[in-house]
Amino acid sequence: MPPLESLGPRICILGPSNSGKSTLADAIERKLAIPAVHLDQLYHLPHTNWIPRPEADFVALHQAAIAQEQWVMEGNYTRHLAPRLERATGFIVLEFSTTTSLLRYFRRTLFERDRRGALEGSKDSVKWQMIRHIAIVTPPNRHKYLSIFEASALPKIRLQSTRELNLFYKREQLKA
């Protein structure tokens, strides 16, 4: 596995919902002084219950974010992934089980108050729509993320379990 610094100044993080993308992006931001960009915050209107922005607004925010010289960008939104990967200098993919994602979702919505990547002015709560997304929509996407990752020529890191992620944090001296 290559060292984190070899991924360059623009790092793209993909993975299933609730796999730790936001926490990892913030940890990398602190270590490398590269701004973290949370795509959920660009996609949804702040101070709402996760209401999406108009698509054109999201596209404009996404384009402005990827045009920056440095970023660690987490989130999927694969319909907009191609231009992000064209600008990226490194790639990280998280591959966690549906069970792990569901457990993380319940932990974050029930117990975490200052969650990284949270929507400004919004309070997370357990939502049937999100449970459905994690359990039904996300599993087929895991294969898509892995295919995209494997096809990429970028310097890359694949973390396949919570254990591997924890070892990565330790090796890279990242703080969650």
PEHUHU-V980945 format. One record per residue. N is the residue number from 1. SS is DSSP state (2 for helix, 1 for strand, 0 for the rest). Layout:
n=N ss=SS
n=N ss=SS
This chain:
n=1 ss=0
n=2 ss=0
n=3 ss=0
n=4 ss=2
n=5 ss=2
n=6 ss=2
n=7 ss=2
n=8 ss=0
n=9 ss=0
n=10 ss=1
n=11 ss=1
n=12 ss=1
n=13 ss=1
n=14 ss=1
n=15 ss=1
n=16 ss=0
n=17 ss=0
n=18 ss=0
n=19 ss=0
n=20 ss=0
n=21 ss=2
n=22 ss=2
n=23 ss=2
n=24 ss=2
n=25 ss=2
n=26 ss=2
n=27 ss=2
n=28 ss=2
n=29 ss=2
n=30 ss=2
n=31 ss=2
n=32 ss=2
n=33 ss=0
n=34 ss=0
n=35 ss=0
n=36 ss=1
n=37 ss=1
n=38 ss=1
n=39 ss=2
n=40 ss=2
n=41 ss=2
n=42 ss=2
n=43 ss=2
n=44 ss=1
n=45 ss=0
n=46 ss=0
n=47 ss=0
n=48 ss=0
n=49 ss=0
n=50 ss=0
n=51 ss=0
n=52 ss=1
n=53 ss=0
n=54 ss=0
n=55 ss=2
n=56 ss=2
n=57 ss=2
n=58 ss=2
n=59 ss=2
n=60 ss=2
n=61 ss=2
n=62 ss=2
n=63 ss=2
n=64 ss=2
n=65 ss=2
n=66 ss=2
n=67 ss=0
n=68 ss=0
n=69 ss=0
n=70 ss=0
n=71 ss=1
n=72 ss=1
n=73 ss=1
n=74 ss=1
n=75 ss=0
n=76 ss=0
n=77 ss=0
n=78 ss=2
n=79 ss=2
n=80 ss=2
n=81 ss=2
n=82 ss=2
n=83 ss=2
n=84 ss=2
n=85 ss=2
n=86 ss=2
n=87 ss=2
n=88 ss=0
n=89 ss=0
n=90 ss=1
n=91 ss=1
n=92 ss=1
n=93 ss=1
n=94 ss=1
n=95 ss=0
n=96 ss=0
n=97 ss=0
n=98 ss=2
n=99 ss=2
n=100 ss=2
n=101 ss=2
n=102 ss=2
n=103 ss=2
n=104 ss=2
n=105 ss=2
n=106 ss=2
n=107 ss=2
n=108 ss=2
n=109 ss=2
n=110 ss=2
n=111 ss=2
n=112 ss=0
n=113 ss=0
n=114 ss=0
n=115 ss=0
n=116 ss=0
n=117 ss=0
n=118 ss=0
n=119 ss=0
n=120 ss=0
n=121 ss=0
n=122 ss=0
n=123 ss=0
n=124 ss=0
n=125 ss=0
n=126 ss=0
n=127 ss=0
n=128 ss=2
n=129 ss=2
n=130 ss=2
n=131 ss=2
n=132 ss=2
n=133 ss=2
n=134 ss=2
n=135 ss=2
n=136 ss=2
n=137 ss=2
n=138 ss=2
n=139 ss=2
n=140 ss=2
n=141 ss=2
n=142 ss=2
n=143 ss=2
n=144 ss=2
n=145 ss=2
n=146 ss=2
n=147 ss=2
n=148 ss=2
n=149 ss=2
n=150 ss=2
n=151 ss=2
n=152 ss=0
n=153 ss=0
n=154 ss=0
n=155 ss=1
n=156 ss=1
n=157 ss=1
n=158 ss=1
n=159 ss=1
n=160 ss=0
n=161 ss=0
n=162 ss=2
n=163 ss=2
n=164 ss=2
n=165 ss=2
n=166 ss=2
n=167 ss=2
n=168 ss=2
n=169 ss=2
n=170 ss=2
n=171 ss=2
n=172 ss=2
n=173 ss=0
n=174 ss=0
n=175 ss=0
n=176 ss=0
